[in-house]
Structure formats: C-alpha cells, structure tokens
Amino acid sequence: MRGKNLVLYAFLSVLFFLSSCGWFSDNPMFPKAKVSITGEVLVPSLSVASAESKNWGLTRFTFTPLNRVGVKITQCRLEYRKADGTVLAALTRTIGTSIDVIPPQTPMASVAGMEDASVTWEADLLPPDVEAYIRSNRIPVVIVTVTFSGTDYATHAVSYRGGDFGFSMLEGLPSVDLEFFCTVGGGCPSCDTESSVQVGCALKVDDATVIKKVEFSINGQSAGVDTTPPFVSESVGVSLSDTVTAVAAVYDVNGGVSIATKTQKASEICQIPSPSPQTPGGS
C-alpha cells in the first residue's frame, strides 16, 4: 500500500509540474474534461422531513466522467430564485469542495485502485439560515440553481451545471408532471439541424380544476405564468447541445404548492434527425 501511495504521489507531482507551465492546456492533444452530473433530493417533501427529523434540502450529486480527462471540482455555487425568476441575491453562496472525478482505465485510476468511475457528493441546499430567510419573507417556492467549477487534469478551467431544484414550503398535490415540446418549424417532426431551438413545457395533471396558477422556469429563466388550463409555458431559446431542465411551481385551490421538474437533452426533445448522406453527383 505504501508503494502504491508513493507511485501515486510521484504521478501527481509530474502532473503538477506540467500543469504549472500550462503544458496541458496549451496542447491540442488534451481536450477539456466532460462530466455528467445528476442530482437527487434525498427527502421528497417537507412533511416527511418534519416527521422523521431529516434535512429536507439534502441532495446527492453523482459525477460520471464522459471522456478520459479527469477533473478536480473545487467549488459549488448555489443561486436561489423565486418561481418568477427573481434572484434572491442575499442567499447566493459558494461552497468549497474537493471532488476528484477520475476516468476509468487511465493510469491515475489504476494507481489509485479505482474501479467505479462515478463519485457522489452531498450538499444541503436548504441550510437553516436559508430556510429561515425563505419563511420570514413568506416565499412559498424557491428554486436552487447549482453550478460546479474547478480545474481539469489538462489545466483547463471548467464549469458544469448541476441542475435546478425546486422546493415548496407548502404541501400541494401528490402528483404532477411535465412534458417538453419543441416549437421550431411548427413542431418536432419539422425540426432541422439548426444550432438553436425554442423549447417549452406543459403541465400534466389528472384534475386541472384544482389548480389556480402555474409558474414555469426553464434553465434558470422565467418561462411565464399560466392561470387557465391547459397549463403551458412560454418557449425559451436553447442550443441543441444543451441539457434542458424545467421547473414548475403549481399552486392549488387549497393553498398548497407542488413542484414538478424534468430534465432532457434538447436534441431529444426536438428529435433532430441526422443529415441524409449526399450521393456523388446528387443534388
């Protein structure tokens, strides 16, 4: 074990030396690290959290490398907004982290004896001071946008979107859901290979008569408010390469608030086809 630690230390020392002179970032042979991040709120609702004395803002993030470049994530930024998109600047904060995402089947993974490439990390998105601020200002719904940043092993500065997470302070409907739609060319069957598209979402609910209002947010932008069924958001411009996260705050006639979220790739939402191959001499 000691020998393995010495080898790992020597390997990291070489990386540090090359990084300090910018050799990796200036070398086109070393692309930026690509990482997939998923987040899961561990306690589904305020009532469950209160009953079991758990922290209902606790969220577990899973980091999975998508290429052979590792990364050290050193910061997690939390930005808080109302459902209408208003930023709660007093709550914005940055948490220091030390998360190493090491791709499998690489020398560093072998030296470290790593078998599982995925790494998990937990954060409290609603610590006591944040919850107290929300309650004292009578904010029924808050949306937390999470962003991770750091430096990859090729010395590139990197930033990754960790997702949007909605929390309601009032209990609402037991089940609400969202579905995306694409508005390019009059609908997804007509979508082409343009670099950007317009994406919106609609609320799926069994009984629309119990809903008073729905506030929509897409990728951190306000996507409108709808007070009559069918409850449909405004469209927001996104890139085809983007991952789209929608959040809907659903206010019911009993004074409760429900949160519906959905995440999907823009290219999947619009079902963008690949260009047909051109035959020699064809038009």
C-alpha positions, 0 to 999 in steps of 0.5 A, a space after each residue: 500500500 505504501 508503494 502504491 501511495 508513493 507511485 501515486 504521489 510521484 504521478 501527481 507531482 509530474 502532473 503538477 509540474 506540467 500543469 504549472 507551465 500550462 503544458 496541458 492546456 496549451 496542447 491540442 492533444 488534451 481536450 477539456 474534461 466532460 462530466 455528467 452530473 445528476 442530482 437527487 433530493 434525498 427527502 421528497 417533501 417537507 412533511 416527511 422531513 418534519 416527521 422523521 427529523 431529516 434535512 429536507 434540502 439534502 441532495 446527492 450529486 453523482 459525477 460520471 466522467 464522459 471522456 478520459 480527462 479527469 477533473 478536480 471540482 473545487 467549488 459549488 455555487 448555489 443561486 436561489 430564485 423565486 418561481 418568477 425568476 427573481 434572484 434572491 441575491 442575499 442567499 447566493 453562496 459558494 461552497 468549497 469542495 474537493 471532488 476528484 472525478 477520475 476516468 476509468 482505465 487511465 493510469 491515475 485510476 489504476 494507481 489509485 485502485 479505482 474501479 467505479 468511475 462515478 463519485 457522489 457528493 452531498 450538499 444541503 441546499 436548504 441550510 437553516 439560515 436559508 430556510 429561515 430567510 425563505 419563511 420570514 419573507 413568506 416565499 412559498 417556492 424557491 428554486 436552487 440553481 447549482 453550478 460546479 467549477 474547478 480545474 481539469 487534469 489538462 489545466 483547463 478551467 471548467 464549469 458544469 451545471 448541476 441542475 435546478 431544484 425546486 422546493 415548496 414550503 407548502 404541501 400541494 398535490 401528490 402528483 404532477 408532471 411535465 412534458 417538453 415540446 419543441 416549437 421550431 418549424 411548427 413542431 418536432 417532426 419539422 425540426 432541422 439541424 439548426 444550432 438553436 431551438 425554442 423549447 417549452 413545457 406543459 403541465 400534466 395533471 389528472 384534475 386541472 380544476 384544482 389548480 389556480 396558477 402555474 409558474 414555469 422556469 426553464 434553465 434558470 429563466 422565467 418561462 411565464 405564468 399560466 392561470 387557465 388550463 391547459 397549463 403551458 409555458 412560454 418557449 425559451 431559446 436553447 442550443 441543441 447541445 444543451 441539457 434542458 431542465 424545467 421547473 414548475 411551481 403549481 399552486 392549488 385551490 387549497 393553498 398548497 404548492 407542488 413542484 414538478 421538474 424534468 430534465 432532457 437533452 434538447 436534441 431529444 426533445 426536438 428529435 433532430 434527425 441526422 443529415 441524409 448522406 449526399 450521393 456523388 453527383 446528387 443534388 
